[in-house]
C-alpha cells in the first residue's frame, strides 16, 4: 500500500485553459482518486484489491477493499495482449532504425466488453549510444567559460567551432518570440550554406508550442547548431524543456544541449562577456558572433556536467 499507485493524473476536459497562465503548470491536469477510474470502467483492466481482513491483495476489483493499480488483469490474466504488442513494436522499431528504440503509447480501455481494446503508438525514437566512452576533463575556472551547466544532454567533445548565435537577453521580449524565431532561422540558413557549425544560446524553451514560454522554432530553423543552450527568463519562472522538444534530433545528430536556470542555481552564462564581443551580423533581438580562435564544447555525460570554453582557452 505504501508503494502501489492509488491515484492518477488526468485532464479535466470540462475545465477552461487560460492562454496566459501565471506559471507553466497546466491547470487542466488534476490528481484523481482511483474511485474515479473505477466509476468510468478503466480500473477494471488494471486494478486489484487489498483486503484488510486477511491482509492480502486480490486480482480484480470485484470485492470490497482498498484499490491499487497492479495491471494484474492484463499481465496475469491476459485480458489484453499488451506485452506481446509492445515486444512486436520494439522489435520492428529496432530492425527499422538499426538501434534500440523507446516508444510512447496509449491504450483505450473504456470500450464495451464485446469490442477489442485499442492501442495507439504515439512516438518512437532511437536510443543512441554515445561513441565517447572516456570521461572528459571539465575542470576549468568560471572566467574561462562562456557557459556551464549541470543539466546536459549528450557526451563528448565538439571542437573547431568559430560561430555563435545568441538571443540578446537585454532585448528579449516574450511577446516577440515568433519574430525571434524567424531571425534565428535566417542566421541558421546562412551558416548552414557556409557549412559552419555554431553554438546557439537563447531564453526559455527551444521549440515551445506556446510562444510565451520560449522561442517556437522548428528543427529545420536551428539544424546547424552543434550545441544548444536554453536559459531561464529574467522575469518569469518557466520549467526548462531540457531538450525534450527535439530529443530525437539532438540524440541522433549528437548535438550538445545545455540547460541553465539561474533561479535554481543550475549553471551560468557569461552574458557580460558575450555582449562585449564584436558582432558580425545583428538583428533586432539576435546576434551572430564569430571568433578568431575556436570555441570548444565539452560534455561529461557520466557526471552530467557540460562546459563551453571561451576562444583560445
N, C-alpha and C positions, 0 to 999 in steps of 0.2 A: 504493500500500500504506500510505502514511502517513495518508491521509485517508479511505480506504474502510472501511466498517464490517466488522469481523472478529469481533465478539462481540455478545451481545444480553442484555437483561434479561428474565426470565420469573418467574412464580410457581412456587414449589416446592409442588406440590399434595400432596406426602406429608409436608410439614412441619406442625408444630403451632404455633399462634399463642398467645402469652402475652397475656392480656387486660389486663395491667397492665405494659406494656413500660417499660424504663428510658429509652427515647428514642422519638422519633417515626419513626425509620427502620423500615420494615416488614421484619421478619426473614425473611419468606417471599419477598421479592424478591431474586433472586440473579443474578449475572452468569454466563453460559454461553458456551463456545466454539462457533463455528459448526459444529463436528463434531457437536454435539448436535442442531442443527437439521437437518443432513444425515441423521442417523440416523432422525429421525422423519418425514422426507419434505418438510418445509416449505421447506428451502433450494432444492429443485428448481425452485420457481417464481420465485425472486428472486435466485439466485446466479450467479456467474461464477467463472472460474478463472484465476489468474495462473501463467503458465509461465515458470520461470526460464531455460529453455533458449533461448528466443528473445525473452525479456523482453516478452511480450505478454499481454493479458487476453482470454480467450476466453469467449464466452457459454455458459452452462450449466456443469454440474459433471460432465460425462461423462469428462473426462480428469483425470489426476493433477496436483496443484499446490496452491497456496495459495488458499483460498476467500475470496471477497469478496462483499458484497451490492451489486448494481448494478440490480436489478429488470429486467434486460435481457430475460428470458423473457416478462415481461408487457408492458413498454413497447416493445420492438423486435419481438418475435415473436408478439404478440397472443394469448398463452396465455389471458389473462383480460382482458376489456374494461374495465379499471379507469378509465382516463382518460375514456372515454365515459360511464360510470356517474356519475363524480364531476361531470362537466360538466352532466349532466342534473339531478342533485340540487342543485347550486349554482344552476342556472337556475330550477328550481322554487322553491327557497327564497328567492331574490331576488325573484321575482314574488310569492310569498305574503306576504313580510314587508315588501316595499316598500323594502328596503335590501340592501346586500351582506351576505352571511352567511358564517359559518365552520361547518364540520361536523367531527365526530369519527366515525370509522367503524372497523369491524373486518372482516377478511376471513378466512374459514376455508379454508385452502389444503390442509389434511390430509384430503382426500376422495379416494376412488378415482378413477382416470383416466377411467372411463366415466360419472362423475357430475359435474354442474356445480358450480363453486365457489360459495361463499355469501358475500354481503356484507350486513352489518348496519349501519345508521346508528344511532349511539349518541346523538348530540346535535346539534342545530342551533340557532344563536343569531345574532342580528343584530350586525353590526359598526356600531355607532352612531358617526357622525361628530359631533364636538363643534361646537356653534354658536359657541363662543367662540374666535375666531381671534387675538385680541390677547394678547400676553404680559402677565400680571398682575404687579404690583409685590408682592413678598413679602418685602421687606427691612424687618423690624421687630426690635426688641430682644427677647431672651427674656423680659424682665419684662412685656412687653405681650401675651404669648401664653399661651393655655391649652395649646396643642399645636402641635408642628411635626414634620414627617416628610419624609424624602427618598425614601420609597416610598409613592406615592399613586396613586390611580386616579381619573380624571376630569380636567376642565379647566373653569375658570370661577369665578365668584363667587356666593356664596349669602349674601344679606343678610336682615335682618329676622327673625332667629331669637332668641327670648327664652327658650327652654326647653332644658334639658339633662338627660338621663337617664344616670346613671353607676352602675357597679358599684363599691362601696367596696373598694379594694384591701387595706385593713386587715382586712376581714371576709370576703373571698373564700375559699371553701372548694371545692376541685375536686370533692369528694365530694357537694357540694350544687348542682352546676351545673344540674340539671334544675329544682330549686326556684327558682334564679335566673332561669332562662328564663321561668318562669310569672310571676314578679314583673315582669319586663320586659314581658311580654305585657299585663299589667293596665295598666301605665303607657302603653304604646303605644296600647291601645284607648281610654283616656281622652283622650289628646292628639289622636288621630285624630277622635274625636267633637267635640272643640273646634276642629278644623281648625288645630292649632298644630304646625308642623314643629319638629323638635328635633334636637339633637346627641346621639348615642349613644356612650358610652365604656365599654369592657369589657376583660376579660382573656382571653387565649387565643383560639382560633379561633372566630369567629362562625359558627354553623351546623354545627359539627362533629358528625359522627355518633357520635364517641367522646366521651362526656361528661367524660372525664378530660383531654381535650386542649383543651377550650373550653366554650362555652355553646351547647347544642344547640337553638337557636331555629330556627323555620321563618320563611320570609319574611313571612308574614302577622303574625307576632309583633313585627316591627321595621319594618313597611312605612311607618310615618310618619316615619322618620328622614330628615333632609336630608343628614346627614353621619355616617359611622360610623368609629369609631376602635377598632382592636384593639391591645392591649398585651401584652407577654410576661409570664409568671408571675415571681414573685419567686424561687421555689424550684425551678423546673423549666424546662428549656430546650425549647421547642417551636417547630418551624418554622412561621412565620406562613402563614396561608392567603392573605393579600393579596387577599381578596375573591372567591376562586375559587368558593366555595360559592354565592354569589349573583351571579355575574358578569353574567348576562343581565339580571337585575332592576336591578342597580346601573348598568349602562350604559344600559339602556332608559329608566330614570327619572332619569338624570343625578344619581345620588347620589354624593357625595364619599366616598372610602374612604382612611383613613389607617392605615398600619402603623407601630407604634412598638415597637422592640426594643432595650431598654437594654443587653442582653448584647452586642449587636453595634454599639452606639452609633448606632442609627438613630432619630433624633428624640427627643422627650421629651414628657411630660405633666406639667403643674404640679399634682401631686396635693395638695400642701400648700394651694395656693390654693383648689382645688375643695372640699376637706374643710372649709375655713373659711367657706364661703358658707352663707347661710341656706337651709334646706331647706323646700320646700313640702309634700312628702309623702315618707315614708320607710318602707321595708320592712326585713326583716332584713338583706338584702345589697345593696339598691339604694336610690338616692336620686333624687328629682326636684327639680332646681334651676330657679328662674325669676328672670330678671334684669329690672331696671327699664329698662336700656338694651340695645339689640340686640347680639347676637354676630355677627361676620362670619366666613365661611369663604372662603378664597382658595386656589385650586389652580392652579399653573402647570404644565400638562401638558408644555410644551416643555422645562422644566428638571427635571421630576419632583420638585417640591417643593410642599408644602402647609402652610398655617398656619390656626389658629383663634384669632382675636383675642379678648381679654377685652372685656367690655362697656364701651362708651364710648370705645374706642381708635379 
